[in-house]
Amino acid sequence: MESQPPDSVPRVTLLNAAIEFATAHGLSNVSLRRMATALGTSHRMLIYHFGSKEGLLVKVVNEVERRQRQRMLELETDAAVTAAELVRQVWRDLSDPAMWPHERLFFEVYGLALQGHPHATQFLDGIVEDWLAPATELAVRRGVPKRDARAFARLGLAVVRGLLLDLLTTGDQQGCRDALERFIASMPPELTPAPRHKRPARP
C-alpha cells in the first residue's frame, strides 16, 4: 500500500474545502493547479487523493448528494412532516440559488460519465439507486406497497432532476414550483392523507 506523503493534507479536509469553493465559484472551469492554490494545497496532493480533476469533481458531487439524502432522511423522522411537505422542503433545499453551482456541476459530471470519460464513469455507480432505496423505504413506511413505492420513488427522482435542469436553464422558480405541485397532487393516496377537520366549537 502506498504510504501517505508526510506533508499530505487530510483528504476529508480537501474535500470539504472543495465543496465550499464550488459553492462560491464552481469548479468545472478551474484548472487543477488553480484549484489546488485556492484550496491551500498542491497540485500533487490533489492528484494523490483524487487521481485527477474529474476524480475530484466526482467526489465533490457524491458528497453533496450524500448530504442531500441525509437531509431528506432527517426531515422524514419528524412525524409532523407530511410526505408532501417533505417533497416541498427537499425542493426548497435543492433549488436554493446557493446550490446552483453544485447542481450545474452535478449535470456536467453526469454528462461526462455518460460519455464514458474514464475518471467520471464511477459517478454512475449508485447515482439512481442511492436515492431510490431510501425514498422507497420512506414510502413503504407510510403504507405504499413496495413495488408501487419504488416506481413512484423513481418517478419522483426523475421529476426533481428534470425540474432542476429546467430551473438552471430558465431560472423560472415559480414555474418549477407549480410543476412540482402538480407532481405532489399525483402522489399515492397513502402519502396524501385527508386533512383533519376541526371539531365544531361547542355552543
C-alpha positions in Angstrom: 0.0 0.0 0.0 1.3 3.4 -0.9 2.2 5.5 2.2 0.8 8.9 2.6 3.2 11.8 1.9 4.4 13.4 5.1 3.1 16.8 4.0 -0.3 15.5 2.9 -3.4 17.4 3.8 -6.2 15.1 5.1 -8.5 14.0 2.2 -11.7 15.0 4.1 -10.3 18.5 4.7 -9.6 18.9 1.0 -13.0 17.6 0.0 -14.8 20.0 2.4 -12.7 22.9 1.1 -13.5 21.9 -2.5 -17.2 21.9 -1.7 -17.0 25.3 -0.2 -15.1 26.6 -3.2 -17.6 25.1 -5.6 -20.4 26.8 -3.8 -18.8 30.1 -4.2 -17.1 29.8 -7.6 -17.9 26.5 -9.3 -15.2 24.0 -10.3 -15.8 23.0 -13.9 -13.8 25.8 -15.5 -11.0 25.8 -12.9 -7.7 24.1 -13.6 -6.4 21.5 -11.1 -3.4 23.8 -10.3 -5.6 26.8 -9.7 -7.9 24.7 -7.6 -5.0 23.5 -5.5 -3.9 27.1 -4.9 -7.4 28.1 -3.9 -7.7 25.1 -1.5 -4.4 25.9 0.1 -2.6 22.7 -1.1 -0.6 21.5 -4.0 -1.4 20.0 -7.4 0.4 16.9 -6.2 -1.8 16.5 -3.2 -5.0 16.6 -5.3 -3.6 14.0 -7.6 -2.6 11.8 -4.7 -6.0 12.0 -3.0 -8.4 12.1 -6.1 -6.4 10.9 -9.1 -7.5 13.7 -11.4 -9.6 16.8 -11.7 -12.5 14.6 -12.8 -12.0 12.3 -9.8 -12.2 15.3 -7.5 -15.4 16.6 -9.2 -17.0 13.2 -8.8 -16.1 13.1 -5.1 -17.5 16.6 -4.6 -20.8 15.8 -6.3 -21.1 12.5 -4.5 -20.6 14.1 -1.1 -23.1 16.9 -1.8 -25.6 14.2 -2.9 -24.9 12.3 0.3 -25.6 15.4 2.4 -28.9 16.0 0.5 -30.0 12.4 1.1 -29.2 12.8 4.8 -31.2 16.0 4.9 -34.2 14.1 3.4 -33.9 11.3 6.0 -33.7 13.8 8.8 -36.9 15.5 7.6 -38.7 12.2 7.4 -38.1 11.4 11.1 -40.3 14.3 12.0 -43.8 12.8 12.3 -45.4 16.2 11.8 -43.9 16.5 8.3 -46.2 15.1 5.7 -44.9 13.4 2.6 -46.0 16.4 0.5 -44.2 18.9 2.8 -41.1 16.7 2.7 -41.0 16.9 -1.1 -41.5 20.6 -0.9 -38.7 21.1 1.6 -36.3 18.9 -0.4 -37.1 21.0 -3.4 -36.5 24.2 -1.5 -33.1 22.9 -0.4 -32.1 21.8 -3.9 -33.4 24.8 -5.7 -31.8 27.4 -3.5 -29.7 29.7 -5.7 -26.8 29.0 -3.4 -26.9 25.4 -4.6 -26.9 26.2 -8.3 -23.1 25.8 -8.7 -23.4 22.3 -7.3 -26.4 21.5 -9.5 -24.6 22.6 -12.6 -21.6 20.6 -11.6 -23.9 17.6 -11.0 -25.2 17.7 -14.5 -21.8 18.3 -16.0 -20.2 15.3 -14.3 -23.3 13.2 -15.2 -22.8 14.1 -18.8 -19.1 13.2 -18.7 -19.9 9.9 -17.1 -22.5 9.0 -19.7 -19.9 9.9 -22.4 -17.5 7.3 -20.9 -14.8 9.6 -19.6 -12.6 7.3 -17.6 -12.4 9.2 -14.3 -16.1 10.1 -14.4 -17.8 6.7 -15.1 -17.6 5.8 -11.4 -20.1 8.6 -10.9 -22.8 6.3 -12.4 -22.4 3.8 -9.6 -25.4 4.3 -7.3 -26.5 7.7 -8.8 -30.0 6.3 -9.2 -30.1 3.5 -6.6 -28.6 5.6 -3.8 -31.8 7.7 -4.0 -34.3 5.0 -4.9 -33.5 2.8 -1.9 -34.2 5.4 0.9 -37.1 7.1 -1.0 -38.7 3.7 -1.5 -38.3 2.8 2.2 -39.8 6.1 3.2 -42.9 5.4 1.1 -43.2 1.8 2.3 -43.1 3.0 5.9 -46.1 5.3 5.1 -48.1 2.5 3.7 -47.4 2.3 0.0 -46.9 -1.2 -1.4 -43.2 -1.8 -2.1 -43.4 -2.1 -5.9 -45.6 1.0 -6.2 -43.3 2.8 -3.7 -40.2 2.0 -5.9 -41.9 3.1 -9.1 -43.1 6.3 -7.5 -39.6 7.0 -6.0 -38.1 6.6 -9.5 -40.7 9.0 -10.9 -40.1 11.5 -8.1 -36.3 11.4 -8.7 -36.8 12.0 -12.4 -39.2 14.8 -11.8 -36.9 16.6 -9.3 -33.8 16.2 -11.5 -35.8 17.3 -14.6 -37.1 20.4 -12.8 -33.6 21.2 -11.6 -32.4 21.2 -15.2 -35.4 23.3 -16.2 -34.6 25.8 -13.3 -30.9 26.1 -14.3 -31.9 26.7 -17.9 -34.8 29.1 -17.4 -34.4 30.5 -13.9 -38.2 30.1 -13.6 -38.6 29.4 -9.9 -42.4 29.8 -9.8 -43.0 27.7 -12.9 -40.9 24.9 -11.4 -42.8 25.1 -8.1 -46.1 25.0 -10.0 -44.9 21.8 -11.8 -43.8 20.3 -8.5 -47.2 20.9 -7.0 -48.7 19.0 -9.9 -46.5 16.1 -9.1 -47.4 16.2 -5.4 -51.1 16.1 -6.4 -50.4 12.8 -8.2 -48.8 11.2 -5.1 -50.3 7.8 -3.9 -53.3 8.3 -1.5 -51.2 6.7 1.3 -48.9 9.7 1.1 -51.6 12.3 0.9 -53.9 11.8 4.0 -57.1 13.7 4.1 -56.8 16.9 6.1 -58.2 16.7 9.6 -61.3 18.7 10.1 -61.6 20.8 13.2 -64.4 19.8 15.5 -67.1 22.4 15.7 -66.9 24.6 18.7 -69.4 23.7 21.4 -72.1 26.3 21.9 
